[in-house]
C-alpha cells in the first residue's frame, strides 16, 4: 500500500512511551535509589562507567549513546536513567531481611564503583517492601526505624499496602521508606516503587528553587521600595534634568530586576514543572488514611506546598515588579519627550525670530551695499566725464554725473537682485 512520506521523527516519537518501562519487581524487594545532578557531565561518561560494572559481572553493557539501561547482575539488578539535569540509579533485589534496612541492597555494589559516580548527590533513599501481618509491625516496632515526631503513613495502591516514612536522612545518608504488602501484584509493586521514587526525586528537585527565595526575597522587597520612592519623586519632578536623573535610576533598577529574573527564571520554571509531577505521583499512590497516622499527602501539603507557594510568589513578584518598572519608565519617558518637544518648540520660535532679524539685517545691508556700489560707480562716471571734458568735449560734468545716478542705482539694484536669485536657485537644487 502506498503511503505518504513519513515524518523523520515518527517512529522515535511513537516508541517514546516504551523507552523507560517499569522495572519488574515482586515482593519482597529491597531498593536503593540515588539521584545525581549531572550538569555538564555527558551521558557517554555515565554509560562508560556502567560498562565497567557490567564487565565486572559479565553482563552486557549499555550502548554508548544510551540514556537508560536495565540489567540483572545476579545478586542485584540496576536501572539507570539519564534526564535533562539529573541521572537516577536504582539498585534492587527481590530478597527479604528479617530486620528491614539492616542490609540494604546497595551494600552489594562495589564501593570503588560507587565512589566513581560523577555528579552531585541529591536524593538517596532505601525502600523495602515486605509481606507481613499487621501485628508484626506495630507502632513500637515502626519507631525502631523512624522518628516518632515525623512518622507518616497511609494505605497506598488503594488498600493493597501500607507505606511508612519519616522524611529524614539516616546515618548512611539515605532516607527510608517501608512498605508493608497486603495484596500487591508484581505490576502494582513495580508501579508503586516507581511512583514513590519519582515523588521523592521531584520533591527534592522542586525544592532546589526554595534557596533562591531566601537569596533574593529581601532584595526584591528593597527593589519594590525603591520603585515606590522613584514613583513618588516622579510626581514632584519639575525640571527636565530631574526627570532625566529619575529615568537613569529607573533604567538601573530595571537592569537589576532583569538580572534577578535571568538568575531565577529557569529554576522557578523547573520548580513549577516538578511540583506538578509530585502532585501527580501523590495522586497515583491512591492513598487512604491509616487511623492515628498522618498521611504522606498531608505531610507534603504542610511542609512541601508552602515552599512551592513561596517560589511561585517570588516569581510572580518579579514579573509584576518588572511590569511596574516598565510602565513607570514609559510614563517618565513620555514626560521627558514632552519637555523636549516644548524645548524644541521654543528653540524653533527663537530660530524663527533670529531668521526674521537676519532677513531684515540682510535687506538693510543689501540696501547699503547698493548705495555704496552706486556711489563708487557714480564717482567713476565723474572721473570719465572730467577726462572727456579735458579732451575738448563740451560736457557739463555736474549735469552728466547727476543724470547718471538714477541709471546707476537701477543697474546696481538689478545686478544684485539677479545674483541673489541665482544663489537661491543653486541652494535649492542642492
BAFI-252444 format. One record per residue (C-alpha): x, y, z; chain; residue number from 1. Coordinates in nm, 3 decimals, padded with zeros to 5 digits, m for minus. Layout:
east | north | up | chain | n
X | Y | Z | A | NUM
...
***
This chain:
east | north | up | chain | n
00.000 | 00.000 | 00.000 | A | 1
00.137 | 00.339 | m00.096 | A | 2
00.166 | 00.581 | 00.195 | A | 3
00.267 | 00.946 | 00.226 | A | 4
00.624 | 01.025 | 00.321 | A | 5
00.686 | 00.972 | 00.692 | A | 6
00.798 | 01.241 | 00.931 | A | 7
01.162 | 01.167 | 01.027 | A | 8
01.074 | 01.158 | 01.398 | A | 9
00.758 | 00.947 | 01.368 | A | 10
00.898 | 00.617 | 01.496 | A | 11
01.102 | 00.779 | 01.769 | A | 12
00.802 | 00.972 | 01.900 | A | 13
00.570 | 00.671 | 01.870 | A | 14
00.809 | 00.449 | 02.070 | A | 15
00.882 | 00.716 | 02.332 | A | 16
00.623 | 00.568 | 02.570 | A | 17
00.815 | 00.238 | 02.570 | A | 18
01.165 | 00.375 | 02.629 | A | 19
01.152 | 00.379 | 03.011 | A | 20
00.942 | 00.081 | 03.123 | A | 21
00.882 | m00.001 | 03.488 | A | 22
01.134 | m00.239 | 03.639 | A | 23
00.962 | m00.574 | 03.703 | A | 24
00.963 | m00.612 | 04.081 | A | 25
00.792 | m00.858 | 04.312 | A | 26
00.753 | m00.880 | 04.689 | A | 27
00.972 | m00.900 | 04.896 | A | 28
01.210 | m00.645 | 04.747 | A | 29
01.486 | m00.411 | 04.857 | A | 30
01.551 | m00.090 | 04.666 | A | 31
01.838 | 00.156 | 04.700 | A | 32
01.797 | 00.468 | 04.493 | A | 33
02.024 | 00.762 | 04.412 | A | 34
01.976 | 01.077 | 04.206 | A | 35
02.279 | 01.281 | 04.100 | A | 36
02.273 | 01.624 | 03.942 | A | 37
02.490 | 01.578 | 03.634 | A | 38
02.519 | 01.931 | 03.493 | A | 39
02.770 | 01.923 | 03.206 | A | 40
02.860 | 01.555 | 03.253 | A | 41
02.791 | 01.366 | 02.931 | A | 42
02.573 | 01.057 | 02.920 | A | 43
02.860 | 00.876 | 02.746 | A | 44
03.071 | 00.903 | 03.062 | A | 45
02.790 | 00.756 | 03.268 | A | 46
02.729 | 00.469 | 03.026 | A | 47
03.105 | 00.401 | 03.019 | A | 48
03.106 | 00.383 | 03.400 | A | 49
02.811 | 00.143 | 03.392 | A | 50
03.009 | m00.060 | 03.137 | A | 51
03.285 | m00.104 | 03.397 | A | 52
03.032 | m00.256 | 03.640 | A | 53
02.883 | m00.472 | 03.364 | A | 54
03.227 | m00.607 | 03.264 | A | 55
03.298 | m00.696 | 03.624 | A | 56
02.985 | m00.913 | 03.644 | A | 57
02.992 | m01.038 | 03.285 | A | 58
02.677 | m00.852 | 03.185 | A | 59
02.601 | m00.679 | 02.856 | A | 60
02.697 | m00.310 | 02.896 | A | 61
02.478 | m00.020 | 02.784 | A | 62
02.512 | 00.126 | 02.438 | A | 63
02.742 | 00.426 | 02.405 | A | 64
02.457 | 00.661 | 02.319 | A | 65
02.208 | 00.512 | 02.565 | A | 66
02.006 | 00.727 | 02.804 | A | 67
01.860 | 00.437 | 03.003 | A | 68
01.977 | 00.089 | 03.098 | A | 69
01.839 | m00.206 | 03.294 | A | 70
02.029 | m00.527 | 03.369 | A | 71
02.031 | m00.817 | 03.613 | A | 72
02.370 | m00.859 | 03.783 | A | 73
02.279 | m01.177 | 03.971 | A | 74
02.264 | m01.066 | 04.334 | A | 75
02.107 | m00.735 | 04.233 | A | 76
01.964 | m00.550 | 03.935 | A | 77
02.042 | m00.198 | 03.815 | A | 78
01.823 | 00.055 | 03.640 | A | 79
01.984 | 00.377 | 03.514 | A | 80
01.805 | 00.671 | 03.355 | A | 81
01.955 | 00.993 | 03.222 | A | 82
01.731 | 01.301 | 03.236 | A | 83
01.783 | 01.665 | 03.144 | A | 84
01.963 | 01.776 | 03.459 | A | 85
01.998 | 01.458 | 03.662 | A | 86
02.062 | 01.085 | 03.643 | A | 87
01.898 | 00.820 | 03.857 | A | 88
02.042 | 00.486 | 03.969 | A | 89
01.805 | 00.223 | 04.109 | A | 90
01.956 | m00.089 | 04.267 | A | 91
01.706 | m00.359 | 04.367 | A | 92
01.694 | m00.722 | 04.470 | A | 93
01.399 | m00.948 | 04.538 | A | 94
01.500 | m01.066 | 04.881 | A | 95
01.373 | m01.024 | 05.233 | A | 96
01.562 | m00.937 | 05.550 | A | 97
01.442 | m01.037 | 05.890 | A | 98
01.505 | m00.680 | 06.003 | A | 99
01.424 | m00.410 | 05.743 | A | 100
01.709 | m00.180 | 05.642 | A | 101
01.967 | m00.395 | 05.821 | A | 102
02.139 | m00.493 | 05.496 | A | 103
02.034 | m00.268 | 05.208 | A | 104
02.097 | m00.384 | 04.853 | A | 105
02.346 | m00.103 | 04.788 | A | 106
02.590 | m00.291 | 05.013 | A | 107
02.626 | m00.536 | 04.724 | A | 108
02.765 | m00.265 | 04.495 | A | 109
03.146 | m00.228 | 04.494 | A | 110
03.250 | 00.080 | 04.690 | A | 111
03.511 | 00.187 | 04.437 | A | 112
03.248 | 00.185 | 04.162 | A | 113
03.003 | 00.390 | 04.369 | A | 114
03.283 | 00.634 | 04.450 | A | 115
03.345 | 00.682 | 04.079 | A | 116
02.995 | 00.809 | 04.004 | A | 117
03.011 | 01.165 | 03.872 | A | 118
02.767 | 01.435 | 03.980 | A | 119
02.625 | 01.580 | 04.299 | A | 120
02.410 | 01.351 | 04.512 | A | 121
02.063 | 01.500 | 04.566 | A | 122
01.841 | 01.203 | 04.652 | A | 123
01.931 | 00.883 | 04.834 | A | 124
01.655 | 00.651 | 04.953 | A | 125
01.608 | 00.294 | 05.070 | A | 126
01.272 | 00.128 | 05.006 | A | 127
01.185 | m00.212 | 05.148 | A | 128
00.863 | m00.392 | 05.062 | A | 129
00.782 | m00.693 | 05.271 | A | 130
00.479 | m00.909 | 05.331 | A | 131
00.374 | m00.928 | 05.692 | A | 132
00.091 | m00.937 | 05.936 | A | 133
m00.031 | m00.614 | 06.090 | A | 134
00.078 | m00.715 | 06.438 | A | 135
00.434 | m00.780 | 06.315 | A | 136
00.486 | m00.406 | 06.266 | A | 137
00.303 | m00.229 | 06.541 | A | 138
00.371 | 00.131 | 06.635 | A | 139
00.658 | 00.045 | 06.871 | A | 140
00.841 | m00.158 | 06.609 | A | 141
00.799 | 00.118 | 06.349 | A | 142
00.973 | 00.354 | 06.590 | A | 143
01.287 | 00.139 | 06.566 | A | 144
01.317 | 00.254 | 06.203 | A | 145
01.164 | 00.603 | 06.213 | A | 146
01.141 | 00.904 | 06.443 | A | 147
00.807 | 00.936 | 06.615 | A | 148
00.762 | 01.311 | 06.580 | A | 149
00.780 | 01.295 | 06.199 | A | 150
00.638 | 00.948 | 06.129 | A | 151
00.382 | 00.948 | 05.847 | A | 152
00.200 | 00.661 | 05.685 | A | 153
m00.100 | 00.569 | 05.475 | A | 154
m00.254 | 00.294 | 05.271 | A | 155
m00.127 | 00.303 | 04.912 | A | 156
m00.250 | 00.130 | 04.597 | A | 157
m00.600 | 00.154 | 04.738 | A | 158
m00.561 | m00.073 | 05.040 | A | 159
m00.306 | m00.313 | 04.888 | A | 160
m00.016 | m00.193 | 05.107 | A | 161
00.086 | 00.043 | 05.386 | A | 162
00.374 | 00.288 | 05.339 | A | 163
00.568 | 00.441 | 05.630 | A | 164
00.845 | 00.701 | 05.635 | A | 165
00.970 | 00.998 | 05.836 | A | 166
01.130 | 01.206 | 05.556 | A | 167
01.462 | 01.209 | 05.744 | A | 168
01.816 | 01.116 | 05.646 | A | 169
01.976 | 00.834 | 05.842 | A | 170
02.340 | 00.794 | 05.937 | A | 171
02.423 | 00.640 | 05.598 | A | 172
02.285 | 00.948 | 05.421 | A | 173
01.975 | 00.768 | 05.291 | A | 174
01.613 | 00.821 | 05.381 | A | 175
01.390 | 00.522 | 05.447 | A | 176
01.050 | 00.411 | 05.326 | A | 177
00.894 | 00.088 | 05.447 | A | 178
00.606 | m00.069 | 05.254 | A | 179
00.407 | m00.348 | 05.417 | A | 180
00.243 | m00.561 | 05.150 | A | 181
m00.111 | m00.684 | 05.188 | A | 182
m00.215 | m00.781 | 04.834 | A | 183
00.023 | m00.625 | 04.582 | A | 184
00.068 | m00.786 | 04.241 | A | 185
00.401 | m00.763 | 04.056 | A | 186
00.267 | m00.490 | 03.830 | A | 187
00.129 | m00.296 | 04.125 | A | 188
00.460 | m00.333 | 04.308 | A | 189
00.656 | m00.206 | 04.007 | A | 190
00.429 | 00.096 | 03.963 | A | 191
00.423 | 00.172 | 04.335 | A | 192
00.803 | 00.171 | 04.362 | A | 193
00.832 | 00.392 | 04.054 | A | 194
00.577 | 00.642 | 04.188 | A | 195
00.739 | 00.655 | 04.533 | A | 196
01.085 | 00.709 | 04.384 | A | 197
00.963 | 00.975 | 04.144 | A | 198
00.772 | 01.151 | 04.421 | A | 199
01.092 | 01.179 | 04.625 | A | 200
01.303 | 01.274 | 04.324 | A | 201
01.084 | 01.556 | 04.200 | A | 202
01.011 | 01.675 | 04.553 | A | 203
01.382 | 01.738 | 04.604 | A | 204
01.429 | 01.884 | 04.256 | A | 205
01.136 | 02.120 | 04.313 | A | 206
01.288 | 02.234 | 04.643 | A | 207
01.604 | 02.349 | 04.460 | A | 208
01.414 | 02.668 | 04.389 | A | 209
01.350 | 02.746 | 04.755 | A | 210
01.703 | 02.874 | 04.838 | A | 211
01.652 | 03.139 | 04.569 | A | 212
01.356 | 03.269 | 04.770 | A | 213
01.586 | 03.325 | 05.067 | A | 214
01.863 | 03.467 | 04.849 | A | 215
01.655 | 03.719 | 04.652 | A | 216
01.345 | 03.772 | 04.867 | A | 217
01.483 | 04.068 | 05.062 | A | 218
01.644 | 04.219 | 04.753 | A | 219
01.311 | 04.205 | 04.568 | A | 220
01.143 | 04.382 | 04.860 | A | 221
01.410 | 04.653 | 04.854 | A | 222
01.372 | 04.697 | 04.478 | A | 223
00.997 | 04.731 | 04.523 | A | 224
01.051 | 05.004 | 04.782 | A | 225
01.299 | 05.179 | 04.551 | A | 226
01.039 | 05.177 | 04.276 | A | 227
00.780 | 05.327 | 04.512 | A | 228
01.021 | 05.606 | 04.609 | A | 229
01.107 | 05.680 | 04.246 | A | 230
00.739 | 05.693 | 04.157 | A | 231
00.680 | 05.949 | 04.434 | A | 232
00.972 | 06.158 | 04.307 | A | 233
00.823 | 06.149 | 03.957 | A | 234
00.517 | 06.332 | 04.089 | A | 235
00.719 | 06.628 | 04.216 | A | 236
00.992 | 06.644 | 03.950 | A | 237
00.968 | 06.984 | 03.783 | A | 238
01.269 | 07.014 | 03.558 | A | 239
01.396 | 06.816 | 03.264 | A | 240
01.723 | 06.747 | 03.444 | A | 241
01.538 | 06.595 | 03.742 | A | 242
01.331 | 06.376 | 03.510 | A | 243
01.642 | 06.260 | 03.327 | A | 244
01.803 | 06.165 | 03.658 | A | 245
01.492 | 05.969 | 03.758 | A | 246
01.492 | 05.793 | 03.421 | A | 247
01.854 | 05.688 | 03.472 | A | 248
01.766 | 05.547 | 03.816 | A | 249
01.465 | 05.362 | 03.675 | A | 250
01.680 | 05.216 | 03.398 | A | 251
01.936 | 05.094 | 03.653 | A | 252
01.657 | 04.943 | 03.866 | A | 253
01.510 | 04.770 | 03.561 | A | 254
01.852 | 04.622 | 03.481 | A | 255
01.880 | 04.486 | 03.837 | A | 256
01.535 | 04.329 | 03.812 | A | 257
01.613 | 04.166 | 03.478 | A | 258
01.936 | 04.029 | 03.625 | A | 259
01.742 | 03.861 | 03.907 | A | 260
01.483 | 03.729 | 03.660 | A | 261
01.760 | 03.582 | 03.446 | A | 262
01.917 | 03.418 | 03.752 | A | 263
01.589 | 03.264 | 03.874 | A | 264
01.356 | 03.211 | 03.577 | A | 265
01.490 | 02.868 | 03.479 | A | 266
01.490 | 02.731 | 03.831 | A | 267
01.147 | 02.870 | 03.921 | A | 268
01.010 | 02.737 | 03.592 | A | 269
01.155 | 02.393 | 03.665 | A | 270
01.019 | 02.409 | 04.021 | A | 271
00.667 | 02.462 | 03.890 | A | 272
00.702 | 02.168 | 03.649 | A | 273
00.846 | 01.939 | 03.917 | A | 274
00.575 | 02.039 | 04.164 | A | 275
00.310 | 01.928 | 03.914 | A | 276
00.483 | 01.588 | 03.882 | A | 277
00.493 | 01.546 | 04.262 | A | 278
00.121 | 01.624 | 04.287 | A | 279
00.052 | 01.374 | 04.009 | A | 280
00.260 | 01.098 | 04.171 | A | 281
00.091 | 01.150 | 04.507 | A | 282
m00.245 | 01.117 | 04.334 | A | 283
m00.133 | 00.796 | 04.165 | A | 284
m00.045 | 00.643 | 04.503 | A | 285
m00.423 | 00.624 | 04.571 | A | 286
m00.378 | 00.693 | 04.939 | A | 287
m00.618 | 00.606 | 05.218 | A | 288
m00.588 | 00.705 | 05.579 | A | 289
m00.441 | 00.478 | 05.846 | A | 290
m00.614 | 00.553 | 06.173 | A | 291
m00.392 | 00.760 | 06.401 | A | 292
m00.127 | 00.835 | 06.137 | A | 293
m00.062 | 01.140 | 05.925 | A | 294
m00.088 | 01.070 | 05.552 | A | 295
00.203 | 01.127 | 05.316 | A | 296
m00.001 | 01.376 | 05.114 | A | 297
m00.095 | 01.575 | 05.426 | A | 298
00.271 | 01.594 | 05.527 | A | 299
00.363 | 01.727 | 05.182 | A | 300
00.080 | 01.981 | 05.199 | A | 301
00.211 | 02.108 | 05.532 | A | 302
00.586 | 02.108 | 05.453 | A | 303
00.634 | 02.094 | 05.077 | A | 304
00.350 | 02.309 | 04.947 | A | 305
00.443 | 02.627 | 05.142 | A | 306
00.790 | 02.619 | 04.984 | A | 307
00.633 | 02.585 | 04.640 | A | 308
00.396 | 02.873 | 04.715 | A | 309
00.693 | 03.087 | 04.821 | A | 310
00.874 | 03.014 | 04.492 | A | 311
00.565 | 03.099 | 04.292 | A | 312
00.514 | 03.416 | 04.495 | A | 313
00.869 | 03.540 | 04.434 | A | 314
00.845 | 03.459 | 04.063 | A | 315
00.515 | 03.647 | 04.039 | A | 316
00.655 | 03.943 | 04.236 | A | 317
00.949 | 03.965 | 03.996 | A | 318
00.725 | 03.968 | 03.691 | A | 319
00.495 | 04.228 | 03.846 | A | 320
00.791 | 04.441 | 03.952 | A | 321
00.934 | 04.426 | 03.600 | A | 322
00.598 | 04.533 | 03.455 | A | 323
00.566 | 04.819 | 03.704 | A | 324
00.915 | 04.949 | 03.627 | A | 325
00.841 | 04.930 | 03.253 | A | 326
00.520 | 05.130 | 03.299 | A | 327
00.694 | 05.389 | 03.518 | A | 328
00.973 | 05.420 | 03.261 | A | 329
00.720 | 05.472 | 02.982 | A | 330
00.541 | 05.743 | 03.179 | A | 331
00.866 | 05.919 | 03.263 | A | 332
00.995 | 05.891 | 02.906 | A | 333
00.668 | 06.043 | 02.785 | A | 334
00.717 | 06.334 | 03.022 | A | 335
01.077 | 06.377 | 02.910 | A | 336
00.967 | 06.364 | 02.545 | A | 337
00.701 | 06.629 | 02.609 | A | 338
00.954 | 06.851 | 02.785 | A | 339
01.198 | 06.806 | 02.494 | A | 340
00.924 | 06.886 | 02.244 | A | 341
00.842 | 07.201 | 02.439 | A | 342
01.209 | 07.297 | 02.440 | A | 343
01.234 | 07.224 | 02.067 | A | 344
00.926 | 07.436 | 02.000 | A | 345
01.073 | 07.728 | 02.195 | A | 346
01.401 | 07.681 | 02.013 | A | 347
01.225 | 07.684 | 01.676 | A | 348
01.040 | 08.002 | 01.770 | A | 349
01.370 | 08.158 | 01.874 | A | 350
01.533 | 08.047 | 01.550 | A | 351
01.238 | 08.187 | 01.354 | A | 352
01.278 | 08.523 | 01.524 | A | 353
01.650 | 08.521 | 01.452 | A | 354
01.580 | 08.439 | 01.088 | A | 355
01.345 | 08.736 | 01.061 | A | 356
01.605 | 08.962 | 01.220 | A | 357
01.874 | 08.827 | 00.991 | A | 358
01.647 | 08.884 | 00.692 | A | 359
01.585 | 09.243 | 00.791 | A | 360
01.953 | 09.292 | 00.859 | A | 361
02.034 | 09.136 | 00.525 | A | 362
01.789 | 09.366 | 00.348 | A | 363
01.943 | 09.663 | 00.527 | A | 364
02.294 | 09.551 | 00.435 | A | 365
02.176 | 09.488 | 00.079 | A | 366
02.041 | 09.846 | 00.054 | A | 367
02.363 | 09.985 | 00.196 | A | 368
02.562 | 09.773 | m00.049 | A | 369
02.361 | 09.909 | m00.343 | A | 370
02.420 | 10.264 | m00.222 | A | 371
02.791 | 10.205 | m00.170 | A | 372
02.840 | 10.038 | m00.509 | A | 373
02.638 | 10.308 | m00.678 | A | 374
02.845 | 10.578 | m00.505 | A | 375
03.168 | 10.430 | m00.638 | A | 376
03.025 | 10.385 | m00.990 | A | 377
02.896 | 10.744 | m00.996 | A | 378
03.243 | 10.853 | m00.884 | A | 379
03.392 | 10.664 | m01.178 | A | 380
03.139 | 10.828 | m01.412 | A | 381
03.252 | 11.168 | m01.276 | A | 382
03.614 | 11.089 | m01.349 | A | 383
03.527 | 10.974 | m01.702 | A | 384
03.325 | 11.293 | m01.774 | A | 385
03.606 | 11.515 | m01.647 | A | 386
03.851 | 11.331 | m01.869 | A | 387
03.626 | 11.372 | m02.172 | A | 388
03.579 | 11.743 | m02.094 | A | 389
03.954 | 11.786 | m02.066 | A | 390
03.981 | 11.620 | m02.406 | A | 391
03.774 | 11.905 | m02.553 | A | 392
03.418 | 11.768 | m02.539 | A | 393
03.164 | 12.030 | m02.438 | A | 394
03.020 | 11.845 | m02.136 | A | 395
02.875 | 11.974 | m01.812 | A | 396
03.026 | 11.729 | m01.565 | A | 397
02.785 | 11.803 | m01.280 | A | 398
02.484 | 11.759 | m01.506 | A | 399
02.610 | 11.431 | m01.656 | A | 400
02.701 | 11.288 | m01.313 | A | 401
02.365 | 11.385 | m01.167 | A | 402
02.178 | 11.241 | m01.463 | A | 403
02.370 | 10.910 | m01.435 | A | 404
02.275 | 10.850 | m01.072 | A | 405
01.925 | 10.701 | m01.135 | A | 406
02.059 | 10.476 | m01.410 | A | 407
02.349 | 10.358 | m01.192 | A | 408
02.115 | 10.285 | m00.897 | A | 409
01.878 | 10.091 | m01.120 | A | 410
02.158 | 09.893 | m01.279 | A | 411
02.320 | 09.804 | m00.945 | A | 412
01.984 | 09.705 | m00.795 | A | 413
01.905 | 09.477 | m01.090 | A | 414
02.251 | 09.325 | m01.080 | A | 415
02.233 | 09.248 | m00.703 | A | 416
01.883 | 09.103 | m00.746 | A | 417
01.997 | 08.875 | m01.028 | A | 418
02.295 | 08.746 | m00.824 | A | 419
02.066 | 08.684 | m00.526 | A | 420
01.818 | 08.480 | m00.733 | A | 421
02.097 | 08.273 | m00.883 | A | 422
02.237 | 08.188 | m00.537 | A | 423
01.889 | 08.088 | m00.413 | A | 424
01.838 | 07.863 | m00.719 | A | 425
02.173 | 07.691 | m00.667 | A | 426
02.095 | 07.632 | m00.296 | A | 427
01.751 | 07.483 | m00.375 | A | 428
01.896 | 07.249 | m00.637 | A | 429
02.149 | 07.119 | m00.384 | A | 430
***
